[in-house]
Amino acid sequence: MVIGKHLLYRVALMLTLTYGLIVIGTTAHAQQQSSRYGPNDTLRVPYIVYQGDTISARELETYYVTAEAPPAMKARLREWTRLRNAVYVTYPYARKAGAILNDINAHLAGIKESGQRKAYIKSREGELKKEFTEPLTNLSIYQGKILMKLINRQTGNNCYEIIKEYKGGLTARLYQTVAFFFSTSLKQPYDAAGEDQQIEMIVKEVERMYGKH
């Protein structure tokens, strides 16, 4: 009989401890859920109030409204697309030409004698013609204008000054006359922070594509 009492006592103690653990676990879970969802386990959702009725955003259907762009916006988009295409077409040429011209300038800086300078320029002139004569003949007037700006960007000099330095003032004026005949100019300035800001933006885009930051 005594053994039976001890056994009952142990069973009662185990049941009490088990119940206590269940209560503690349930309370902790409830507190966790309460801290997660807020009072009364309520989820916050977007809503609107329409004529006194509160409507959950989950009950509303999604509608997409489109409209045709105004003429002014279409014109700006066409101009931007034209400029972007011109930069994409001419930038590789400007980059190659800039590298060659900058290399020529670096070598000419160490040559003082006029005859030697002319001989060196003549030796590099064939390289420029071979690299650019054929592809540049396919450019439009607009693309040619953008190319001159980009060469200025790459070298720090406009095309007129470059030709004047290499071939003499008479040849430069001749090229300038031809350029005006085609409604453009060799004296294309480049202002990355001003009027050529859009070109600079597109150039940065192209440089990222080429892996140059």
Buried (B, 14 or more C-beta within 10 A) or exposed (E): EEEEEEEEEEEEEEEEEEEEEEEEEEEEEEEEEEEEEEEEEEEEEEBEEEEEEEEEEEEEEEEEEEEEEEEEEEEEEEEEEBBBBBBBBBBEBBBBBBEBBBEBBEEBEEBEEEEEBBEBBEEBEEEBEEBBEEEBEEBEEBBBBBBBBBBBBBBEBBBBBBBBBBBEEEEBBEBBEEBEEEEBBBBBEBEEEEEBEEBBEBBEEBEEEEEEE
